[in-house]
Amino acid sequence: MLTSAASLAYLSGWKAYDAGEMGLAQRYYLQAYALTKDAGNIAHEAFTLRILAYHGLDNGRHEHVLGLADAALERARGRVDRVTESLFVICRARALASLGQASQSLTEADRARTLAGSTGTEGMTGWASMWGAASANVASQTAKILDSIGDFRGAERHHAGARRRYSGTEHQRIAALSAAAEGHSQYQQGQIEKACATWSQALDTMTGIRSTRTLKAVHAMRSAVAQVRDRTVRPALDLDERACTWLREAS
């Protein structure tokens, strides 16, 4: 019962995060952590430490993220299967990247991909499979690492991999956000028309989805294409019009 309650608290925290309520999200995550400790479920405890590390990364509070990621991996090691362990290894890779340790980060990302393989959620513990296949999560986080160090070509490849793995699953929102991020990696390479096509696919996938994160993603698309609108690039003009329509309907 305590483990189930921890999963619900974790989910509530994620919903708060998706709505842009960062302080509320952290309080839910901390409650989830307390419940896993009361339950004596060390592997699940590790999983909540992992999300606290990501929460720090997403909020630009990098002071303790490596410590949280290391503590999560230490608790998980030997208590979870190889595929689930990849979720903790890639979190540590993100934490290392945030501290400027790019080489170590990429080494850990490679290790996470090896552990994750190409499997789905089969055999993973319920709380670990909440957000889909480990290979999809590892691809998404690897892309974020590569974006952060300026390897936009590599980031594009991994964002695309995450999008493909999430597409056709119940994780439509993550597929849409992966497509939006893929478009930004293409944009950073000067591939304007390709980026607009990818963003258009992201808007298609966002149909029926309403969240603060998707709103921010669409605003970011408009900010990017604003830089090329004066050049009368037709795909950019069309994309901007579509984004405006989407935002109007979402309001």
C-alpha positions in Angstrom: 0.0 0.0 0.0 2.8 2.4 0.8 4.5 1.6 -2.5 1.3 2.2 -4.4 0.8 5.5 -2.5 4.3 6.5 -3.4 3.6 5.8 -7.1 0.5 8.1 -6.9 2.5 10.8 -5.2 5.1 10.5 -7.9 2.4 10.8 -10.6 0.9 13.8 -8.9 4.3 15.4 -8.9 4.8 14.7 -12.6 1.4 16.2 -13.4 2.3 19.3 -11.3 5.6 19.6 -13.2 3.8 19.3 -16.6 1.5 22.1 -15.5 4.5 24.3 -14.6 4.0 24.1 -10.8 7.6 23.3 -9.9 7.4 23.9 -6.2 4.3 21.7 -5.9 6.0 19.0 -8.0 9.0 18.9 -5.6 6.7 18.6 -2.6 5.0 15.6 -4.2 8.3 14.0 -5.1 9.6 14.4 -1.6 6.4 12.8 -0.3 6.9 9.9 -2.7 10.4 9.5 -1.4 9.2 9.4 2.2 6.6 6.8 1.4 9.1 4.5 -0.4 11.4 4.7 2.7 8.4 3.8 5.0 7.7 0.9 2.6 11.3 -0.3 2.9 11.4 -0.5 -0.9 15.0 0.6 -1.6 14.7 0.2 -5.4 11.6 2.4 -5.6 13.4 4.8 -3.2 16.1 5.0 -5.8 13.6 5.9 -8.5 12.3 8.8 -6.5 15.8 10.1 -5.9 16.3 9.9 -9.7 13.3 12.1 -10.4 14.5 14.6 -7.7 17.8 14.8 -9.7 15.9 15.5 -12.9 13.8 18.1 -11.2 17.0 19.9 -10.2 18.3 19.7 -13.7 15.1 21.0 -15.2 15.0 24.0 -12.8 18.7 24.9 -13.3 19.6 23.9 -9.7 22.6 21.8 -10.4 24.2 21.9 -6.9 23.0 18.5 -5.7 22.0 16.7 -8.9 25.1 14.5 -9.1 24.8 13.5 -5.5 21.1 12.6 -6.0 21.9 10.7 -9.2 24.8 8.8 -7.5 22.6 7.9 -4.5 19.9 6.7 -6.8 22.3 4.5 -8.8 23.9 3.1 -5.6 20.5 2.0 -4.2 19.4 0.6 -7.5 22.5 -1.4 -8.4 21.9 -5.1 -7.7 18.2 -4.6 -6.9 16.9 -4.0 -10.4 17.4 -5.6 -13.8 19.9 -4.3 -16.4 17.2 -2.5 -18.4 15.9 -0.6 -15.4 19.4 0.2 -14.2 19.9 2.1 -17.5 17.4 4.7 -16.2 19.7 5.5 -13.3 22.9 5.5 -15.4 21.5 7.9 -18.0 20.3 10.2 -15.1 23.9 10.2 -13.8 25.1 11.0 -17.4 22.8 14.1 -17.5 24.0 15.2 -14.1 27.7 15.0 -15.2 26.9 17.0 -18.4 25.2 19.7 -16.3 28.5 20.1 -14.4 30.6 20.4 -17.5 32.0 16.9 -17.4 31.1 16.1 -21.0 33.5 13.2 -21.6 32.4 11.3 -18.5 28.8 12.1 -19.4 29.1 10.6 -22.9 30.7 7.4 -21.5 27.9 6.9 -19.1 25.3 7.6 -21.8 27.0 4.8 -23.9 26.8 2.5 -20.9 23.1 3.3 -20.4 22.3 2.5 -24.1 24.0 -0.8 -23.8 22.0 -1.7 -20.6 18.7 -0.5 -22.1 19.1 -2.5 -25.4 16.1 -2.2 -27.7 13.5 -3.9 -25.6 10.1 -2.5 -24.5 8.8 -2.5 -21.0 8.7 -6.3 -20.6 10.1 -7.5 -17.4 10.5 -4.0 -15.9 9.1 -3.2 -12.5 5.8 -1.3 -12.7 7.0 2.0 -11.3 10.0 1.9 -13.6 7.9 1.3 -16.7 5.5 4.2 -16.0 7.0 6.4 -18.8 7.6 3.7 -21.4 10.5 1.7 -22.7 13.9 2.4 -21.1 15.5 2.6 -24.6 13.1 5.6 -25.4 14.0 7.4 -22.1 17.8 6.8 -22.7 17.5 8.1 -26.2 15.7 11.3 -25.1 18.1 12.0 -22.3 21.1 11.3 -24.5 19.8 13.9 -27.0 19.5 16.4 -24.2 23.1 15.8 -23.3 24.3 16.3 -26.9 22.2 19.5 -27.2 23.9 20.8 -24.1 27.4 20.3 -25.5 26.5 21.6 -29.0 26.4 18.3 -30.9 23.2 19.1 -32.6 23.6 16.5 -35.3 23.9 13.7 -32.7 21.1 15.3 -30.7 18.8 15.2 -33.7 19.4 11.5 -34.2 18.6 10.6 -30.6 15.6 12.9 -30.4 14.3 11.1 -33.6 15.0 7.8 -32.0 13.0 8.8 -28.9 10.1 10.1 -31.0 9.9 6.8 -32.9 10.0 4.7 -29.8 7.2 6.8 -28.1 5.0 7.1 -31.2 2.1 4.8 -31.2 2.2 4.3 -27.4 0.2 5.9 -24.6 3.0 8.5 -24.3 1.8 10.8 -27.0 2.8 13.9 -25.1 6.4 12.7 -24.9 6.5 11.8 -28.6 5.3 15.3 -29.4 7.9 17.0 -27.2 10.6 14.7 -28.6 9.6 15.9 -32.1 9.7 19.5 -31.0 13.2 19.0 -29.6 14.3 17.2 -32.8 13.1 20.2 -34.8 15.2 22.6 -32.6 18.3 20.4 -33.2 17.7 20.7 -36.9 17.2 24.4 -36.7 20.5 24.8 -34.9 22.1 23.1 -37.9 20.6 25.7 -40.2 18.1 23.1 -41.6 15.1 25.4 -41.6 12.8 23.6 -43.9 13.5 20.3 -42.3 12.9 21.8 -38.8 9.6 23.2 -39.9 8.5 19.9 -41.3 9.4 18.2 -38.0 7.6 20.9 -35.9 4.6 20.4 -38.1 4.6 16.7 -37.2 5.0 17.8 -33.5 1.9 20.0 -33.8 0.0 17.0 -35.3 1.0 14.8 -32.4 -0.1 17.5 -29.9 -3.7 17.3 -31.0 -5.8 17.0 -27.9 -2.9 17.6 -25.5 -2.9 20.6 -23.2 0.0 21.2 -20.8 2.4 24.0 -19.9 5.3 22.1 -21.5 3.6 21.8 -24.9 2.6 25.5 -24.8 6.3 26.4 -24.1 7.3 24.1 -27.0 5.0 25.8 -29.4 6.1 29.3 -28.3 9.7 28.2 -28.8 8.9 27.1 -32.4 7.4 30.6 -33.1 10.4 32.3 -31.5 12.7 30.3 -33.8 10.8 30.8 -37.0 10.6 34.6 -36.2 14.3 34.7 -37.0 13.6 33.6 -40.6 10.2 35.1 -41.4 11.7 38.2 -43.0 13.4 35.9 -45.5 10.0 34.8 -46.7 10.8 31.1 -46.3 7.5 29.6 -47.1 7.7 26.6 -44.7 8.5 29.0 -41.8 5.5 31.2 -42.6 3.3 28.2 -42.8 4.6 26.8 -39.6 4.1 30.1 -37.8 0.5 30.2 -39.0 -0.1 26.7 -37.8 1.5 27.4 -34.4 -0.7 30.5 -34.0 -3.8 28.5 -34.7 -2.8 25.8 -32.2 -2.1 28.4 -29.5 -5.4 30.1 -30.1 -7.3 26.8 -29.9 -5.3 25.9 -26.7 -6.2 29.1 -24.9 
